[in-house]
Amino acid sequence: MTARDRLIAVEPLAAADPSAIRVVRAPGRVNLIGEHTDYNLGLVLPAAIGLELHLAYVPTADRRVEVTSEATGDRQAFDLDSIGPKRGTWVDYVAGTAWAMAREGLATRGFRGVIASSLPQSSGLSSSAALELAAAWALAVEPGAGVSPLQLARTCQRAENEYVGVNCGLMDQFACACGIHGAAVALDCRSLEWRPVPLRLDTLALVVCHTGSTRSLTASCSSWASPAFSPTARCHRGWRGPPSSAKGWWRAPSRRTQCEGAVAAIAAADPAVHSLRDLTVSRLPLVRDRMDDETFRRCRHVVTENARVEHAIAAFAAGDLRAIGELWAASHVSLRDDFGVVSSELDALVEIATDVPGVVASRMTGAGFGGCTVNLVERVAVGALRDRVNAEYAARTGLSPRVWVVDAVAGAGLTDEAA
């Protein structure tokens, strides 16, 4: 049953006038390179992907929002004039978006809606950002709230930072809002300048492989479909920590805190440094003695990752597949050895993929501690990659992988699709 059909089934307003139904689609995202750089005001290169969330809705003249999850039947509601504090459920992303839009003077109205999603559960493909963007379009009196996609992304980021309480960077909302068909989108998180980077997907394919881990450490925002979901039990940029049943690595300082500590140590001697974006690779040896070993490794990853993003953009423009493979491999190693966010399952998927002829590049994507890898693959080799992952990964890890071939798609907006 589509979101539209479900809405007609549960909402009298939609059943009475199906022509009033609107559908907004909001894509997930995969990050090609530039991991843990966004909250350090660095460079990122994500792509919106064709695993998407759809919100079918009917606008209403009242100030009430009622939303149902097609996956669970869970129905959540709030009033726009008395949103109140967060509830600890998936509706916080909708309510938080309404809250942020009001703070920024964007006109909103009520609606009745149903959410359906092809974004896989616990995958780290940014379904919370997709839910925020879909909600923003449904809440807005004007299409897209009458603002640019980038501004709408910033509004949704504000919802997650200040209402939900997750101190994420801008990348996820940006990719979901500003995606370009057939291209990645390069964002400078300091200047907010961005541009498309064509991916030449006529002969190449983007393939996402999911570790299949339970992800108590990496609970994806896609868990919005569960009524028991708690936003503070997520793992991604700005993640606040796993449940107490998880294993003990989380007692270490958060990666973001360590990055901020590195900036403070450097700025004590050089006040011109306001973020790790202000540090170049050549200056890394000069700041080595200003922080402990682990903090320096976190710092080194972010600084070298920014350089890798710049080189990757140039490599995509030149069609230099060998360089892309080398840059993705270096990024994965840096995330493992310096930033400490690569699990053994992610390593296994990358090792399997890089041994398959026709796989151009492979690395973990997202925050780490589980989740997904992203692979750039010659289209003729996609079947071989899928077969190899299915044949070898479970034997190595005891987990069941999932493999998706994804397209680079446009950002969130209204659609004529039935959803």
N, C-alpha and C positions, 0 to 999 in steps of 0.2 A: 504494500500500500504506500503510495506517495504521500509526501507531506500535505499536498493539496487535498488528496482524497481523505486523509485523516482529519484535516481541518473541517471539511464538509461533514464528516461523521460526528465530530464532537462539538462543533460550534454552530448554533442556530443562525447566527448572522451570515456565516459562510454558506450554509445550506439554503438560506432564503435567497441569496443573491451571489451565486458563484462568480459572476462577472466582476465582483468587487475584490476578489482574491488577488493578491500580488505575491510574487515569489522573489526573494532575494537569495542569491548564491554567494557564498564566501569561501574561497579556497583555503586549503592548508598551505604549508610551505616546506620546502627543503632548502637547507643552506648548503651552497656549493663549497664555500670556503669563507673563513672569517668568523671563527668560533670564540665566544666569550670576549669579543672585541666591542660589541655594541655598547655595553654599559661602561666601557672605558673610552667612549667617544671615538672609536676607531672605524675601520672599514669592514663592510660585510658584502657578501654576494649571494643573496638568496634568490629563489624562484618560487612563485606561486604555482601550485600543482593541481591537477585535475582530480584530486581526492577532496571532496567539498562538503560543506554544510549548506543545507537549504532551509530557509525559514519561509513557510507559507503563512500569510497573515491577511487580515482585513483591518484596515484603519478604522478607528472609532472616534466618535465625537466626545467621549468621556475622557477622563485622565487615568484610566485603569489599564494595566498591562496584565494579560493572562497568557502564559506560554505552556505548551505541553510538549514533553519529549516523546517523539514517535517510538523510540526504542523501548521505553519503560512505561509509558502512559502517565508518568509523573507530571502533575500540573502545579505550576508555581505562579504566584500573582503578587502585585504590589501596586500602590497608587503613586502616580508621578508627583503629586503634591505632598506626599509624606512617605518618601522612599525608606527612611529609617536606616539603621546600621546594617552591616552585612549579616547574612543569615547562616553562612557556612555551607551553602549548597550551590549548585550550578547556576541558579538564578542570580547570584551575585554579579556574574559577568554582564547580565542584561541590566540589572538595577544599577550597577556601577557605571555602565555606559550612559544610562539616563541621567544619573547624578553628574557625571563629567560634562555631558552636553549642556545641562542646566547651568553649571558653573561657568561655562564658556559662552553663555547667551545664545545657544542654538535652540530653536523652537522645536518642541517635541509634542507628540500626541499619543493617545492610547492605541492599543491594538490587541487583537486576539490572534494567537499564532500557534503553529506546530513546527517543531524542529525535527528534521531528518538529516542524517549524515552518512556519507561514504568514507569519511575519515576514520581510519581504524582506531580502535581503543588502545590506549596506553602505548602510543607510537612515537610521541615526541614530535608530531608534525603540526603543532600549533593550532589545535582546535579551539583553545580558549580565545585566541586572537580572531579566529573565524567567527566564533559566536559573538564576540564584541562587535565586529564589523557588520555582521548580519543584523544585530540588534540596532546599531546606529542607523542603518538604512530604514529599518521598519519604524523606528521611533521618530524619524525626521519628518517634518512637515514638507520640506523641500527635498527632492531626490539628492541623496548623498549629503544631506544637511546643508546644502548650498555652499559647501566649502571644498577645497581641493582634497584629493585622496590622501596626500601627505598630512594635511591638517586633521583630517578625520582619523588617520592612524595615530596621531599624537593625542587626540582626544581619548581614543580607546586605550592607549598606553597609560594616560592619566587615570582612567577608570581602574586599571589593574594595579597601578602604583598606590593610589591614594584611597581607593574605596575597598578593593579586594585585599590590598596590603601586600602585594608581591612586587618587589622592587626590580622589575624586569627592564631591559633595554627596549629600544624601539624596533628592533629588527622584525619581530614576528608580525606585529600590527602593520608595519610598513610593507612587508612582502604581501600580506593578505589584501591590503588596500591598493597597492601600486603595481601589482603584477602586470607583466606584458606578455602577450601570446608569443610563444617561441623564443623567449629571452629570459635571462636572469636580470636582476635589477641591482646595480651597484649603488650603495648608499654610503656617504660620508656622514657618520653619526655626529660629527662636530659641526660641520657647516650645513648639514641637511641637504646638500646637493646630491642629486641622484640621476642615473641614466640607465637605459637598457643596454644589455650586453648580449647580442645574438648568440644562440647556442648551436646553430647549424645542426638541428635535430633531424635532418632529412636522412642522414646515414648513421647518426648516433642516437642513442636512447639514454634517458635517465632512468636508472633502476634503483629503487629503494628496497633494502633488505632489513627486516625487523628481527631483532634477536629473539623475540618470543619470551623474554624474561617477564616475570610478574611485576617488576618495576615498582615495588614499594619505595625504592630509592628514586625512581624515575617516573612516577605516576604522571602520565600525560594529561594535559588539559582536556583531552577527549573524554576523560572520565566524567565530563559534565552530564553524560547520559545516565549516570548512576545517581539516584536520589541521596545516597549516603556519602557522596563525594564531598571532601573538605578541601577548599582551595589552598589551605596552608600545608597540605600533605603532598605537594607537588615538587618535582625536581626539574628545574630549568634555571635560566638566568635569574638570580635573586632568590633561589630556592631557600626555604627556611628550615629544611631538615626533615628526615624521614620519621616514621613512627618509632616508638621506643623499642619495638620488636626487631628493628633492623640491626645489622651488624655495626661494629663500633667505629668505622672510619669517620662517621660524621662528627665525632668530637673535635676533629681538627677545625681550625678557623675556616669560615666560608671563603670561597675563592674571591668573591667580591671584596670582602673585608681585607684579604691579603693584598689585592690590587690597590685598594685605597691606602693601605699601610705603606706600600712601596712608593706611592705618589707622595705621601707625607714625608717619608724619609728623604726622598730626592728634593722635594720642595724646600726642606729646611736649609739646604745649601744653594738651591737655585729656585727662587720664587717664581720664575717664568714657567715652571712646570706645574700645570693644573690637572693633568690627567696623563695616563700612559701614552696617549696619542702624541704628547709633546716630546716623547723620547724616541730617538732613532736607534737603529741597530748598532751603529758605530759608537754610540755613547754608552752602550750597555756595560763595557768593561770599566767605565769611569764611575759607575754607581754600584758596582758589585759589593764594595765593603760597607755600604750604608744599610744593609738589611741582612737578615738570616738567609741561609741557603734556600729553604723552601720558598720564602717570599720572593727571592730573586728568580727562582725558576718560574713562578707564576708570572712575574713581570716579563721575563724573557719570552715566554710563550706569546703574550699579547703583542709585544713589540715586533717580534719576528712574524707573527701571523698577519699583522697589518701589511708588512712588506710582501708577504706571500699573496695577499689579496690583490695588491697592485700588479704583481707579476702575472697572476692568473688572468686578470682582465686583459692584459696585453697578449697573453698566450691565446685566449679565446679569439681575440681580434685577428691574430695572425694565423689561427688554425694550427697552432703548435701543440699537437696532442701529447707529444713526449714531455714537453714542459709542464703541461697540465697534470700528467701522471706523477711527475716528480714533485710538484708543489703539493698535490693532495697527499702523497705519501709522507712528505715532510710535515705537513699539518697534523696528520694522524699521530706521527711519532712525537711531535711536540705536545699534543694534547695528552698523550699517554705519559711521557717521561717528565715533562715540565709542569703541565697543569693537573695531571693526576686524575683525569675523568674518564679514561678508557677502561672498560671492563674486559675481562677475558673473552666474553661472548662477542663483543665488538671486534676485538683483535682476531678472533677466529673467522668471523665473516670477511674481514679484510684480507686475511691470509688466503682463504679459499678463493675469493674473487680474483686476487692478483695472480693466481696460478692458472686462470682460465684465459686461453688465447682470445684476443678481441676485447678484453676488458682494458680500457684505456687508463682509468683512474678509479681509486676506491679510497674512502676514508669514513670515519664516523661523522655523523652530522647531528646537530643539536647539542644539548647540554652535557650529554654523556651519562655514565653510570648505567648503561643499557640503552634501549631504544633502537636507533636505526643507523645503518650505513647508507651512503649515497655512492652510486657507481655510474661512471660514464662508459658506455658499452657500445661497440659496433652492433648495429641492429641484427646482423647475421649471427651474432654471438649471444644474444639475449637468452635463447633457449638453452644453450650450453651452460650459461651462468646459473639459470634457474635449476637445471638438473643437478649441477655440482653442489649447489647450496643444499638442495633437498636431500641429496645422497650423503653428504659428509657432515653437515653442521650438527644434526641431531646426534650422530654417533660421537662427536667430539664434546658436546655440551649437555646432552639429554633434553634439550629444548626443541620446540618446533618452530622453525623460521617461517616468515611470510615474505613474499616477493611481489612487488608491484612495479610495473612499467608506468611511469608518470609523464604526462605532458606538462610543459610550461604554459600556464594559462593567464588570462587577464585577471585583474583584481576584482574585488567584491562589487556587486551591483545588481540591479533588477534583471530578471531573465524571463523570457517567454516559455522556458522549458516547464514541463509539468512537474518536475522535481519529485 
